[in-house]
Amino acid sequence: MIDFNSLLSEFAYRSEAPMLFHHGIFLFLFANFLILYAIFYTNSKVQKWILILFSFYFYYKSSGNYLLLLLVTVCVDYFFSILISKTTKSKLATFFTALAIVFSLSFLMYFKYLDFFLRSLGLGEQGLQTASIVLPIGISFYTFQSISYLVDIHRKVIKVPSLLDYLLYISFFPHLVAGPIVRAKDFLPQLKKKIQVTREMVNEGFYLITKGFIKKAIIADFIAQYVDIIYASPTGASGVEAIFAVLGYALQIFCDFSGYTDMAIGIALLMGYRLCLNFDSPYKSLSITQFWRKWHISLSSWLRDFIYIPLGGNKKGFVLQLVFLLVTMIIGGFWHGADWKFVWWGIGHGLLLVFHKLLSRWVTISGSKIWDSLSWILTFSVVVILWIPFRAVSLSDSLILFMALFQVIDLETLFIFCQQNFLYVFLLGIGFSMTLLNNEIKERFKAWYYKESIIIKLVLLVVLIQVMYEIQSSEVQPFIYFQF
């Protein structure tokens, strides 16, 4: 007998189980949505409305009543964009733009940073009930996206789109809750063309969805089980345990976030849209500057275009350029979370970027294989170490775990750890091998995948889903960047 109450509850918002790309309910809904989407292939207007409604439903399944907050933001910002575009006086247009940005940021400041500021001012324990404030999923992403839209309207980079196109741009569900941060100038032109889903797009879409599923649902979610244990109580962790936990989180956050992005881009391709690249093998970087050109590209480019360059960029002298670079990275760190550990993480990356700028200015950097190898080891090491305060519960825990890395390690202890945690070590090796794989090998695998039939692709995905259920923990593992 079918329990219809249980079935209907799957379609309602449940705070303990937000909708995720790799969950059965999403796959079921998305498959049926695609059929309806394809039926109206010749009517782009109806197709857009269907996509908007599904996107809003997706956000409701992820955030519940916070859908109303998104709708308010969308309506007010669209009104301001019309006002800005029709204002002939530049100072008045600037005022309206600033007012619109303050409005959008006010929600972000309240939900994400109010408690932090009150605690920093020593007011957190004086009867102010800020702990009950729940952060709406994706608010940091769609707020930054909305700001970029308003600024581009003010700069006359784009014209005000129709309300239909603007609703689709903001609400487009693949990027809505965890990025990438999509710029209006990149997405809106796609809405003016007839949507065409080519065979190449379908192949690429399934490839990215499969790759993202492996990263997120198999590697990241399993590794998280061990990482969470060590980071929850780092006191007493041995050197081996600390090293594997630190390496584990470095792989977890990459596979989790880039896995989400891969699936988002793949899902968008199946509907005829292309989102921007957000990761480009960042752990293969030979410098910290190169790392930030390859990691979370949509955020780093947003910070460059709307923080670093408006501050002055490299136009006001070398010293100020370094200051602007540091300030930008501090803001980038603070964007990730309302906690001093994120600020210090941003400062750490900012200082490393400043040091690399100084080094590049004063030293001629060799391009030999030995130098490249040393550069990679150093860059990878500092990036991994800086993930410690990013993940740790507190700065004191970060210090404990950091000191544990320097404990003496003997081969017997290492062997016992690998024996007792074989699957963890195995997936860690597989994950880093995939991450550091030569591009030529990746292209060969992609070419093989493209040639296979749709049946083989679906069978592979079903097998991967079964593997996920075999190794996953009983708890839901939401995407890490949902909290940012």
C-alpha positions in Angstrom: 0.0 0.0 0.0 1.2 3.5 -0.8 1.4 5.9 2.1 0.2 9.1 0.4 0.9 11.2 3.5 4.5 10.2 3.4 4.6 10.7 -0.4 3.2 14.2 -0.1 5.6 15.1 2.7 8.4 14.6 0.2 7.1 17.5 -1.9 6.9 19.8 1.1 9.9 21.7 2.8 11.7 19.7 5.5 14.4 21.6 7.3 16.2 18.4 8.2 16.4 17.3 4.5 16.9 20.2 2.1 16.7 19.3 -1.6 20.1 18.3 -3.0 21.1 17.5 -6.5 22.1 13.9 -5.7 19.0 12.9 -3.8 16.3 10.7 -5.2 13.4 13.3 -4.9 15.4 15.8 -6.9 16.3 13.3 -9.6 12.6 12.2 -9.8 11.3 15.8 -10.0 14.0 16.9 -12.4 13.3 14.0 -14.8 9.6 14.9 -14.9 10.4 18.6 -15.2 12.6 17.9 -18.3 9.8 16.1 -20.0 7.4 19.1 -19.5 10.3 21.5 -20.4 10.8 19.6 -23.7 7.1 19.6 -24.6 7.1 23.4 -24.8 10.4 23.5 -26.7 8.8 25.7 -29.4 7.3 28.2 -27.0 10.2 29.9 -25.2 8.0 32.1 -23.1 6.0 29.2 -21.6 9.3 27.3 -21.2 10.8 30.2 -19.2 7.8 30.4 -16.9 8.0 26.6 -16.3 11.7 26.9 -15.5 11.0 29.9 -13.1 8.3 28.1 -11.3 10.4 25.0 -10.9 13.3 27.2 -9.7 11.2 28.8 -7.0 9.9 25.4 -5.9 13.5 24.1 -5.7 14.4 27.1 -3.5 11.3 26.4 -1.4 12.4 22.8 -0.9 15.9 24.1 0.1 14.9 27.1 2.3 11.1 27.0 3.1 9.5 30.3 3.8 12.7 32.2 3.0 11.4 32.0 -0.6 9.4 35.1 0.3 12.7 36.9 1.1 14.1 36.0 -2.3 10.9 37.3 -4.0 11.1 40.6 -2.1 14.7 41.0 -3.1 14.0 40.2 -6.7 11.0 42.7 -6.9 12.8 45.6 -5.2 16.1 45.2 -7.1 14.2 45.0 -10.4 12.3 48.2 -9.5 15.6 50.0 -8.6 17.2 48.8 -11.9 14.5 50.5 -13.9 14.8 53.6 -11.8 18.6 53.7 -12.3 18.3 53.1 -16.0 15.8 55.9 -16.5 17.6 58.5 -14.3 19.5 61.0 -16.5 21.5 62.7 -13.7 24.6 60.6 -12.9 24.7 61.6 -9.2 21.0 60.6 -8.7 21.6 57.3 -10.5 24.6 56.7 -8.2 22.4 57.4 -5.2 19.7 55.0 -6.4 22.4 52.3 -7.0 23.9 52.8 -3.6 20.4 52.6 -2.0 19.6 49.4 -3.9 22.9 47.8 -2.8 22.3 48.8 0.8 18.8 47.3 0.6 20.1 44.0 -0.7 23.0 43.9 1.8 20.7 44.7 4.7 19.2 41.2 4.6 22.6 39.6 4.4 23.9 41.7 7.3 20.9 40.9 9.4 20.8 37.1 8.8 24.5 36.4 8.5 26.4 39.1 10.5 24.1 40.6 13.2 25.0 38.0 15.8 28.8 38.3 15.0 28.8 42.1 15.4 26.8 41.9 18.7 29.2 39.3 20.1 32.2 41.4 18.9 30.7 44.4 20.8 30.1 42.3 23.9 26.3 42.5 23.5 25.7 38.8 22.6 24.7 37.7 26.0 22.5 40.6 27.1 19.2 39.1 26.3 19.3 39.6 22.6 17.9 36.6 20.9 20.1 36.4 17.8 20.9 32.7 18.1 17.5 31.8 16.6 18.2 33.6 13.4 18.6 31.0 10.6 20.7 31.8 7.6 18.7 31.5 4.4 20.5 29.1 2.0 22.2 30.9 -0.9 21.6 34.4 0.4 25.3 35.3 -0.1 25.3 34.1 -3.6 22.1 35.7 -4.9 22.9 38.9 -3.0 26.3 39.3 -4.8 24.6 38.4 -8.0 22.0 41.0 -7.5 24.7 43.6 -6.7 26.6 42.9 -9.8 23.4 43.3 -11.8 22.6 46.7 -10.3 26.2 47.9 -10.8 26.2 46.7 -14.4 22.9 48.6 -15.0 24.5 51.7 -13.5 27.6 51.4 -15.6 25.4 50.7 -18.7 27.1 47.4 -19.3 23.7 45.9 -19.8 20.1 47.1 -20.4 17.2 46.4 -18.1 15.8 43.0 -19.2 12.1 42.0 -19.3 10.7 41.0 -15.9 10.5 37.4 -17.2 14.2 37.3 -18.1 15.2 38.9 -14.9 13.2 36.4 -12.8 14.8 33.6 -14.7 18.3 35.1 -14.3 18.1 35.4 -10.5 16.0 32.3 -9.8 17.7 29.8 -12.2 17.9 26.9 -9.8 21.3 25.3 -10.8 23.2 28.3 -9.4 20.7 29.7 -7.0 21.7 28.1 -3.7 25.5 27.6 -4.0 26.7 29.4 -7.1 28.5 29.9 -9.2 27.9 33.6 -9.0 26.5 34.3 -12.5 26.9 37.7 -14.0 23.9 39.2 -15.9 26.1 40.2 -18.8 27.0 36.5 -19.3 23.5 35.0 -18.7 21.0 37.5 -20.1 22.3 37.3 -23.8 21.5 33.5 -23.7 17.8 34.4 -23.0 17.5 36.3 -26.2 18.4 33.3 -28.3 16.3 30.3 -29.2 17.2 27.5 -26.7 19.0 24.6 -28.4 20.1 21.5 -26.6 22.7 19.9 -28.9 24.1 16.3 -28.6 27.4 17.8 -27.4 25.6 19.7 -24.6 23.8 16.5 -23.5 27.1 14.6 -23.5 28.9 17.3 -21.6 25.9 17.7 -19.2 25.8 14.0 -18.3 29.6 13.9 -18.0 29.6 16.8 -15.5 26.7 15.5 -13.5 28.4 12.1 -13.2 31.8 13.6 -12.3 30.1 16.0 -9.8 28.2 13.0 -8.3 31.4 11.1 -7.7 33.1 14.0 -6.1 30.2 15.0 -3.8 28.2 11.9 -3.0 31.0 9.3 -2.9 34.3 11.0 -2.1 33.4 14.2 -0.1 30.5 12.7 1.9 32.5 9.6 3.0 35.6 11.6 3.8 33.5 14.0 5.9 32.7 11.3 8.4 36.3 11.0 9.5 37.2 14.7 9.2 34.2 15.7 11.4 35.4 13.4 14.2 38.9 14.8 14.3 37.9 18.5 13.9 35.2 18.1 16.6 37.8 17.0 19.1 41.4 17.7 18.0 42.8 17.4 21.5 44.8 14.2 21.7 44.9 13.6 17.9 48.1 11.9 16.8 50.3 13.3 14.1 49.0 10.7 11.6 45.4 11.4 12.5 46.0 15.2 12.2 47.7 14.9 8.8 45.0 12.7 7.3 42.2 14.9 8.8 43.8 18.1 7.3 44.4 16.5 3.9 40.9 15.0 4.1 39.2 18.4 4.6 41.3 19.9 1.8 39.9 17.2 -0.5 36.4 17.3 1.0 35.8 21.0 0.4 37.2 20.8 -3.1 35.1 17.7 -4.1 32.0 19.1 -2.3 32.0 22.5 -3.8 33.4 21.7 -7.3 31.2 18.6 -7.3 28.1 20.9 -6.8 29.4 23.2 -9.5 29.9 20.4 -11.9 26.4 19.2 -11.4 25.0 22.7 -11.6 26.7 23.4 -14.9 25.7 19.9 -16.2 22.0 20.4 -15.3 22.0 23.8 -16.9 23.4 22.3 -20.1 20.6 19.8 -20.3 18.2 22.8 -20.4 20.2 24.7 -23.0 22.1 27.2 -20.8 25.8 27.5 -20.0 27.1 28.6 -16.7 30.7 29.9 -16.1 33.6 27.7 -15.1 34.1 27.9 -11.3 37.1 25.6 -10.8 40.1 24.9 -13.0 42.3 22.3 -11.2 43.2 24.7 -8.3 45.3 22.2 -6.4 47.7 22.0 -9.4 48.6 25.7 -9.0 52.2 26.7 -8.9 51.6 29.9 -6.9 49.0 31.4 -4.5 48.1 33.9 -7.2 47.4 31.1 -9.7 45.4 29.3 -7.1 43.0 32.2 -6.8 42.6 32.3 -10.6 41.5 28.7 -10.5 39.6 28.4 -7.2 35.9 29.7 -6.9 36.6 31.7 -10.0 33.1 33.4 -10.0 33.8 34.8 -6.5 37.4 35.8 -7.1 36.4 37.6 -10.3 33.5 39.3 -8.5 35.8 40.5 -5.7 38.3 41.7 -8.3 35.7 43.7 -10.4 33.6 45.1 -7.5 36.0 45.5 -4.6 39.7 45.4 -5.8 39.4 47.5 -9.0 36.9 50.1 -7.5 39.4 50.6 -4.6 42.1 51.5 -7.1 43.5 48.2 -8.2 47.0 48.6 -9.6 46.4 52.2 -10.7 47.5 54.0 -7.5 51.0 52.7 -7.0 52.5 49.4 -5.9 52.1 49.9 -2.1 48.4 50.8 -2.3 47.9 47.8 -4.7 49.2 45.5 -2.0 46.9 47.2 0.6 43.9 46.8 -1.8 44.8 43.2 -2.4 44.8 42.5 1.4 41.6 44.3 2.0 39.9 42.4 -0.8 40.9 39.1 0.6 39.8 40.0 4.1 36.3 40.9 2.6 36.5 37.5 0.7 37.2 35.7 4.0 34.4 37.5 5.8 32.0 36.7 3.0 32.5 33.0 3.9 31.2 33.3 7.4 30.5 35.6 10.4 33.4 34.4 12.5 37.0 35.6 13.2 38.4 32.4 11.9 37.2 33.3 8.4 38.7 36.8 8.7 42.0 35.3 9.7 41.8 32.8 6.8 41.3 35.8 4.5 44.2 37.7 6.0 46.4 34.6 5.6 45.6 34.4 1.9 45.9 38.1 1.5 49.4 38.1 3.1 50.5 35.2 0.8 49.2 37.1 -2.3 51.1 40.2 -1.1 54.3 38.2 -0.5 54.0 36.6 -4.0 53.6 40.0 -5.6 56.7 41.2 -3.8 58.6 38.1 -4.8 57.6 38.4 -8.4 58.7 42.0 -8.5 62.1 41.4 -6.9 63.0 37.9 -8.0 63.2 36.3 -11.5 61.2 33.1 -11.1 62.6 30.1 -13.0 60.4 27.9 -15.1 62.4 24.7 -14.6 60.8 21.4 -13.6 62.5 21.4 -10.3 61.4 24.9 -9.5 57.8 24.1 -10.6 57.8 21.1 -8.4 59.0 23.1 -5.4 56.5 25.8 -6.2 53.7 23.3 -6.3 54.7 21.7 -3.0 54.9 25.0 -1.3 51.6 26.4 -2.7 49.7 23.1 -2.0 51.1 23.0 1.6 50.1 26.6 2.5 46.7 26.2 1.0 46.0 23.0 2.9 47.3 24.4 6.2 45.1 27.5 5.8 42.1 25.3 5.5 42.6 24.4 9.2 41.2 27.6 10.7 38.6 27.6 8.0 37.2 24.3 9.2 38.1 24.2 12.9 35.5 25.1 15.5 37.7 27.8 17.0 41.1 29.4 16.6 42.3 27.5 19.6 41.3 24.2 18.0 43.2 25.3 14.9 46.3 25.8 16.9 46.0 22.3 18.5 45.6 20.6 15.2 48.4 22.7 13.6 50.8 21.6 16.4 49.7 18.0 16.0 51.0 18.1 12.4 54.6 18.3 13.7 54.4 15.3 16.0 56.9 12.5 15.3 55.4 9.9 13.0 56.7 6.3 12.8 55.9 3.9 9.9 54.2 1.4 12.2 51.6 3.9 13.3 51.1 5.0 9.7 50.6 1.4 8.6 48.1 0.6 11.4 46.1 3.8 10.6 46.0 2.8 6.9 44.9 -0.7 7.8 42.2 0.4 10.1 40.9 3.1 7.8 41.5 1.5 4.4 38.5 2.9 2.6 39.1 6.4 3.8 42.8 6.3 2.7 41.8 4.7 -0.6 39.2 7.4 -1.4 41.7 10.0 -0.3 44.2 8.6 -2.8 41.6 8.3 -5.6 40.3 11.9 -4.9 43.7 13.5 -5.0 44.7 11.4 -8.1 41.6 12.7 -9.9 42.3 16.3 -8.8 45.9 16.2 -9.9 45.4 14.1 -13.0 47.1 15.2 -16.2 44.7 17.1 -18.5 45.5 14.8 -21.4 44.3 11.8 -19.5 41.1 13.7 -18.4 40.4 14.5 -22.1 40.8 10.9 -23.1 38.3 9.7 -20.5 35.9 12.4 -21.5 36.2 11.4 -25.2 35.4 7.8 -24.2 32.4 8.8 -22.1 31.0 11.0 -25.0 31.2 8.0 -27.4 29.2 5.7 -25.1 25.4 5.4 -25.5 22.9 7.1 -23.2 22.1 3.6 -21.8 25.7 3.1 -20.6 25.7 6.6 -19.1 22.5 6.0 -17.2 23.7 2.6 -16.0 26.9 4.2 -14.7 24.9 6.8 -12.8 22.6 4.1 -11.3 25.7 2.1 -10.2 27.2 5.2 -8.6 24.0 6.0 -6.7 24.1 2.4 -5.3 27.7 2.9 -4.3 26.7 6.1 -2.5 24.0 4.4 -0.5 26.4 1.6 0.5 29.1 3.9 1.9 27.2 7.0 3.1 26.5 7.8 6.7 22.9 7.9 8.0 22.9 11.7 8.2 22.3 14.0 5.3 25.4 15.7 4.2 24.4 19.1 2.7 26.8 21.0 0.4 29.4 22.8 2.5 28.8 26.1 0.7 25.1 26.1 1.7 26.2 27.6 4.9 28.0 30.5 3.2 
